Amino acid sequence: MSQYYNYKTALLILLMSLVAYLILILGLYYNDSLMGNTPQAARYIVLGVFQLLLLVPLLLYVIGNGKSVKHAFRLRPMSLRALSDVIFIAIGMFILVESVQYLIELFVGPESFINNDLSVRYSLNYLLIVPVVAIITPFVEESIFRGYLLRSMIRNKYSPVLAIIIQALLFTVIHLSFRNAPAIFIAGVILGYVAYSFYSIIPSIIIHSIFNILILVDINVPRIRESVMYGRAYIPWLIFAGGSLLFLIGIVNIRRNIQVHRKRRNEEEGVGDEK
């Protein structure tokens, strides 16, 4: 088995990247003595750069080994027929995650799901934060967790269930939020299952992007949450039921319609590249 598909090598590179990323985030980005007076627009630029840097070591590793980035990170095209199912799952995942947070707030107390940095102070800052949360973050996190890492573990004979759980746990850890961990873990499992089902991270990138945009709207238009989640007592449960239904429709359709043939290519195209 080539080092290229050795999950231990992938995990080592990933952990080194995560440590460097966390050092930058905790030591610089959240350091008030350094960034306390930094304009919000500049903070968004810094955050986007840091997230892109998280992907660089794995990207260089793949390119340095002369391998296909498309295959290494599961960048397979997605059929337009599946787009509606992917959107259903995205909306359903958002409602499920929000419902979990709602229950946590009932028992533990209120706390925002996402860092307050997503509370945009000036309208023009949306031009910077939207690309970060809707493009950069989904692409980087899906490439790392649902792309390279998930693929490497499965290629090293981890069961799909175990591989999906492990990547979801690491995905949860990087968000550094104990209270939000259950909701983040659920999102990681869903994204992992979708990426595995399609054998592509394109659908999970779309879901992640829609989810982040909905979170951004939720934070910056709080009256929606207040009128919906804290209005009549039965409304949150109706929304939960509707979101669950959309989610189930999307998942069932994927299981029924998506057929992926996972077989190895010959050695000429790289060690065990898969279709």
Residue pairs with C-beta under 8 A, 6 or more apart in sequence:
1 156
1 271
2 271
2 272
3 9
3 65
4 62
4 65
4 67
4 72
4 270
4 271
5 152
5 155
5 156
5 271
5 272
6 152
6 156
7 149
7 152
7 153
7 155
7 156
7 158
9 61
10 58
10 148
10 149
10 152
11 149
11 152
13 57
13 58
13 61
14 58
14 144
14 148
14 149
14 170
16 57
17 54
17 55
17 56
17 57
17 58
17 144
18 54
18 170
18 173
18 174
20 53
20 54
21 50
21 51
21 53
21 54
21 174
22 174
22 176
24 50
24 53
25 50
28 34
28 35
28 46
29 35
29 43
29 46
29 47
29 50
35 43
35 46
38 46
40 117
40 120
40 121
40 122
40 125
41 122
41 124
41 125
41 128
43 117
44 117
44 125
44 128
44 129
44 132
45 128
47 117
47 132
48 128
48 131
48 132
48 136
51 132
51 136
51 137
51 140
52 136
52 140
54 140
54 144
55 139
55 140
55 143
55 144
58 143
58 144
58 148
59 69
62 68
62 69
62 72
62 73
62 148
63 69
66 270
67 270
67 273
68 269
68 270
68 273
69 75
70 76
71 270
71 273
71 274
72 147
72 148
72 151
73 143
73 147
73 148
73 201
74 146
74 147
74 150
74 151
74 195
74 199
74 200
74 201
75 147
75 200
75 201
75 202
76 198
76 199
76 200
76 202
77 200
77 202
78 86
78 198
78 200
78 202
78 203
78 206
81 257
82 198
82 203
82 253
82 254
82 257
82 258
83 206
85 249
85 250
85 253
85 254
85 257
86 194
86 203
86 206
86 207
86 250
87 206
87 210
87 250
88 246
88 247
88 249
88 250
88 253
89 190
89 194
89 207
89 246
89 247
89 250
89 251
89 254
90 206
90 207
90 210
90 211
90 214
91 210
91 214
91 243
91 246
91 247
92 243
92 244
92 245
92 246
92 247
92 248
92 250
93 186
93 187
93 190
93 207
93 211
93 247
94 210
94 211
94 214
94 215
94 243
95 239
95 240
95 242
95 243
95 244
95 246
95 247
96 186
96 240
96 243
96 244
96 247
97 113
97 183
97 186
97 187
97 211
98 113
98 218
98 229
99 236
99 239
99 240
99 243
100 182
100 183
100 186
101 113
101 180
101 183
102 229
102 236
104 111
104 179
104 180
104 182
104 183
105 111
108 179
111 179
111 180
112 219
113 180
113 183
113 215
113 218
114 215
114 216
114 219
118 129
118 133
118 215
118 216
118 219
118 220
119 219
119 220
120 126
120 129
120 216
120 220
129 216
130 213
130 216
133 212
133 213
133 215
133 216
134 209
134 212
134 213
134 216
135 209
137 208
137 212
138 204
138 205
138 206
138 208
138 209
138 212
139 205
141 171
141 174
141 208
142 191
142 195
142 201
142 204
142 205
142 208
143 201
145 167
145 168
145 170
145 171
145 188
145 191
145 192
146 167
146 191
146 192
146 194
146 195
146 196
146 201
146 204
147 195
147 201
149 167
149 170
150 163
150 164
150 167
150 192
150 195
150 196
153 162
153 163
153 166
153 167
154 160
154 163
154 196
155 272
155 274
158 166
160 196
163 192
163 196
164 189
164 192
164 193
164 196
165 189
167 188
167 192
168 185
168 188
168 189
168 191
168 192
169 185
169 188
171 184
171 185
171 187
171 188
171 191
172 181
172 184
172 185
172 188
175 181
175 184
177 184
187 211
190 207
191 204
191 207
191 208
192 204
193 251
194 203
194 204
194 207
194 254
195 201
195 203
195 204
197 254
197 255
197 258
197 260
198 204
198 254
198 258
198 260
199 260
199 262
199 274
217 224
218 224
218 225
228 235
228 236
228 239
229 235
229 236
261 275
262 274
262 275
263 274
263 275
264 272
264 273
264 274
265 272
265 273
265 274
265 275
